[in-house]
Amino acid sequence: MTSLVEISRDDRGIAIVTLNRPDAAHALSTEMLHCLSDGLDELKRDANLRAVILTGAGEKAFCAGADLKERAGMNEDKVKETVKLIGDTITAVENLPVPVIAALNGSAFGGGLELALACDIRLASETARMGLTETALGIIPGGGGTQRLPRIVGLATAKELIYTARRLDAKSAYDLKIINHLYPARQLMDEAIKLAGEIALNAPLALRAAKAAINQGVDTTLENGLQIEKDCYQTTLKTRDRLEGLAAFKEKRKPVFTGL
């Protein structure tokens, strides 16, 4: 039986998480959400993990968001439970301790875009389309979109996009800084793996500390943020990797980091 979420790893500490429900544009059914949540729990415990790529199988869809066909058969309590599951799973993506790259290989609407917004870096194929389209369905983004999108594109732009339920092409999303880089579809995964490889060359504990400092400090005062940065910096001081970095610099060679 094919898994709804496939996870592969390489010897560099890079994991590729692939949503695999192409017949439904990788819509987030309850079963898929549980599979994804379990996979994220497993990755979070992996001390050798250095970077994660999140994508969808094929070239048509990254993720269509909530499974509305499944939801149509739910009562109100079950809908509330499922919306919470979506939000918790998307937050679990954001809370992975290592950098996460979203490779948007196709459409990403509603919860699909919310899933991408929880990633640290977003790459997209030139044919991708995306948007927070929930108001056109009589609801609002419920997986963090009303909070994460304004932090990326600014308050007024996020309001316009959510109020209009606008569907963006990849170039428009890139111009709004929702997407970091655009590539031809055939190059997308190669570029995502290349970027993950560039990240994975660096000290694993430093990557984790940097992500923690950025994520914890971005929404506080500068004074508090600087203290968070100081605290995160302190965690790297006693690591072997810091000493290896200094030695490699002195010896004019590439460092070999071990995550210790």
N, C-alpha and C positions, 0 to 999 in steps of 0.2 A: 504494500500500500504506500502510495506517495505521500510524504509528509507535507502538511500545509505550510510549514516553515522549515527551510533547509539551512543548515549552518555548516560551513566548511572553514577550515583553518589551514594556514601554512606555517612553515618553520620560522617565519619572521615574527610571529605573534599577531598576524592579521586574520581577522575573522570576517567572513562574508555571510550576512544574514539575508536570505532570499525568500520573499513572500511567494508562495507557490499555489495559487488558486486562480489560474489564468481564465478558467471558464466563467468566473465572476469578477474579473478585473481586480483580483486580490482584495475583494471587499472583506472587511473585518467582521467575519462571523464570530459567534461566541467561541466556537471550537478553535478557530485560527488565533483569536486573542489569547486563549489559554496556552496554545502551543508557543506563541511568541513570548508570552510572559515567562513560561518555563525556560525557554531558550535564553532569555535575558538574565534570568537568575543564574543559570549555568555560566554564562559569560562573566557575570559580575564576580564570580568566585574564582575565575581563572587568573592566577597570579602572573602567568606568562603573556597575557593579552596586552597588546600595544595599540591597536587601532581596530575599528569596526566599520565595515561598509554595509549599509542597508539598501536593498534594492528589490525590484519585483522581477519575476521570471518573464522572459520575452521582451518585446519592444513596444507593446501597446499600452500597458498600465503599470504605474508604480503602486498605486493603491487607490481604489475608488471610494475609500472611506467606509462608513458604517454599512452593514448589510441590511438595506432597507426592506428587502423581501422577507428576511428573517424577522425583522422588527415589526412588520405588519401583523404578525401573528402573536405578538406579545401583549400582555396586559400592562397597565401603567407601572406596577411595581417591578416587573421584569425589565421594562424599558429603563427605569431609573438604575437598576442594577447593572444593566449592560452599558449604559452611558458612563457609569462610574468605572467599570472595567476598562473601557476604552481610555478614559482619562488616566487611570492608574498605569496602564500599559505604556502609554505615550510618555508619561513622566518617568517610567522606568528606563526608557530609551535615553532620556535626558540625563538620568542619574547614573548611567554607566560611567565608571571612573576614568575611562580612556576616551580619546577623541573618536567621534562617530561621524562618518561621512554618509550623507544620503545621496544615492545615485538615482535620480529620477529618470527612469528609462521610458516613461510614458505619462499618461494622465495621473494627476493627483488632486482630487477634489475633496472638499469637506475634511473628514478625518484623515484622509490620505495626505493632504497638505499639512494638517496638524502634526502628523507623524514626522514629516520631513522637517517641520519647524523646530522640533525637539532635538534635532541633530545639530552638531557643531558647525558643520560645513555642508553646503548643498551644491551638488553638480547636477546638470540636467542635459538631456539630449535636446537638440535643436527643434525636435518635433513635439516635445512635451507640452502639456497644457495643465493649468492648475488654478485653484481658487477656493476660497471659503464661501461656498454656495448655499449655506444652510438657510439663510433668510428666505430664499426662493422656495423652501420646503416648509415654511412656517415654524422654523426653530432657529436657534443660534448655534454657533460653534460651541461644542461641549467638551472638546478634548484639548483645551488650552489655547485655541486660536485667538480668542479675544484678548489674551494676555501676551502671548509670544509674538504675534504679528506686529503689534505696536512697538515692541522693543526692537524690532528689526527694521521696519520701514518708517517709523514715526506715527504719532497718534492720528493726525488728520488723514494721512494716506490709508492707514489701516481701517479707519471708520468708513472711508469712501468704498474701499474694497469689500468690506463686510456688509455695509448697508445696501450696496448694489448687487451683491452676489456675483460680482464680475468674474468671468473666466479669462485668464491671462494666457497669452502664448509665451513661449520660453523667453523670447527676446524682451518682452515687456517685464516679465518677472526678473530677468537679469538687470534691466535698467533700474528697477525698484530695489535692487540689492537683496531680493529674496533668494536669488541664485548667485553663487560665487563665480561659477564658470559654466560656459556652454560648450558642448562638443557635438559633432556628428554622432548619430546613434551608434554606429559601429565602433566608435572610439571611446564611448562613455566609460565602460567598465575598465578598459585598459588605463584610462586616465585616473579613474578612482583608485585602482590598485597602485598606480604609480605614486599618487599623492599619499596613500596610506603607507607605502614603502618609505617615502621620504620622512614621514612622521615617525615610523617605526625605527629609524636609524638612531633616534635620540633616546636619552635615558628614560626608561619606563616610569620610574618613580617621579622624575621631574615632570613628565607629561601629565601624570595624575595630579601632581601638586599644582601645575599651571592651570589645568582645567578647574580644579576646586577653587583656586584663587579668583579666576575670572567669573565663574558662575555664582559664587557666594558674594563677591564684591560688587557685581555690576549694578545691583538695585539698592545699594546702601549709600551712605554718604562717603565722600572721598576719604575722610578721616578713618571711618570704619573699614573701608576697602583697603587702605594702606596697612591697617593692622592685620587684616585677613591675609594680605600678601606676605607680610612679615612672618605670620604663623606658618603659612604654607612653605615659605622659603626655609624656615627652620627644620622642616621635616626632611629636607634634602642634605643638610649639612653633615650628618653622620653616615651617609651612604658611601659604599665602595665606589659607586658610579661617579660620585663627585670627584673622588680622588683619581679615578681612571680618566675622567675628562681633563683634569689638570695635567696629569702625566702625558696624555696624548697630545695636548697642546704644546707642552714643553718639548716633547720628542718629535713634533711635527708629523704625526701619524693620525690615522682615523681611530677614534675610541672604540673599544669593544665593551658595550654595556651589558650587564647581566641582570639588572633589576634588583640589585642588592645594595 
